[in-house]
Amino acid sequence: MPLGNGSRIAVIGGGPAGSLFSIFLLGLAERTGRRLAVDIFEPRDFDLPGPAGCNMCGGILSESLVQSLAADGIGIPPTVVQRVIDSYVLHMDVGTVRIEPPRRDKRIAAVHRGGGPRGIGEPRWRSFDAHLLGLALERGAAAVRERVTGVGIDGGRPRVSTEKGTRSGYDLLVGAVGVNTESLGLFEALGTGFKAPGTTKAYVAEFFLGQETIGIHLGGAMHVFLLNLPRLEFAALIPKGEYVTAVLLGREIDKPLVDTFLSSPQVRACFPRGWTPPADFCRCSPAINIAGAEKPYADRVVIVGDCGVTRLYKDGIGGAYRTAKAAAATAALEGVSEDDFRRHYLPVCMSLSSDNDVGKAIFRITGLIQRMPHARRGLLRMTAAEQKSRAGTKRMSGVLWDTFTGSAPYRDVFRRFIHPLFLGRLIWETAAGALPARKRDLREGES
């Protein structure tokens, strides 16, 4: 089932996965001398502030993703990047340490997926999602500003129904709807064997502080918290423009856990003295993918982005990039049959899923460290010693940086974690941190 000149493609969802798929597909078609008609069904205007344009995401672009996009000719202009994150600050109950990037070229971009939080005045930066969708339209895609109410297969060809009517005769149907929509059920109802991914609840909030206050209290760093709080795997404060984005990831994040987190001394130290969350701050509890979908492909159908498979807890936009690029390459260069996607697209999905299994092991280890005061102190001591030293391999710093940012595969992070030199140094620092304070001070003074 090859795509020929004039083939029609329906992309449901204009977020990063749908836009990137369209960009890659149209680019490959142009290089192979074909003209394709791509319709992107997306009713939202991502330039609008508040829920109308929001895509419920922390909005962090890892340096590896920024570099990959640049290599593919997809730039991220300064009008989209609200702040460049130049370091991480790790907060624990046993202390705080700043982690500089392992290499000078490692920088993180903070963006808003929509036009900004609810209540924002005149937006000063453009939405990341609107930027990508605009690039897809520049490549030749057409935006259909209608909400999809149904999808189906007629005579072997996909059709798409909206409130305004039905468009049939498509050669390929692409699902890029995310996991926070009822549209996932439309693809399950196709009867192709697709089953929606497993999810859990996260938490995202936006707090207005102003650029000057953010510069004083958070600077250009992303603040990460490893606190001994049940069900909390990861939490961060991300400075963006005039707002700070709080992100909590874990198992079924609820209001009591959020309140406990925001009231902890480590978090309050990142805000002005006496600061309390306003009653009307912008917040949401989006679902996030924690287990990949079953069979995200069929004849003339493919599912991309986090409604298929993505990176566990981290770099969801990077996961959208990888799946969209692989699906587009399969459709453009191989074909759009189920067998084509099984042979050329499924391996990318399986690679992400297997890497996520390793990620789950890493987060279990992190959970053990969070519950053990001596282990937390050992981690802090090892990281602080590395940051003070100008020479030597910064093993713990690199592991933490890539775990926090999602810049490296989890399997790569795990290999570095189980390295004998890494484990030996961590055990040493943990044992030293477990000594009584007086003996520890004497020992450090002698060294």
Secondary structure, DSSP 8 states (H G I E B T S, - for coil): ----TT-EEEEE--SHHHHHHHHHHHHHHHHTT---EEEEE----TTS-GGGT------EE-HHHHHHHHHTT----TTT--EEE-EEEEEETTEEEEE--SSTT--EEE--SSS-STT--S--S--HHHHHHHHHHHHT-EEE-S-EEEEEEETTEEEEEETTEEE---SEEEE---SSSTHHHHHHTT-SS-B--EEEE-EEEEEE--HHHHHHHTTTEEEEE----TTEEEEEEEEETTEEEEEEEESS--HHHHHHHHTSHHHHTTS-TT----TT-EEE--EEEEE--B--EETTEEE-GGGT---SSS-HHHHHHHHHHHHHHHHHHT-SSHHHHHHHTHHHHHHHHHHHHHHHHHHHHHHHHHH-HHHHHHHHHHHHHHHH-SSS--HHHHHHHHHHH--S-HHHHHHHHT-HHHHHHHHHHHHHHHS-HHHHHHHHHH-
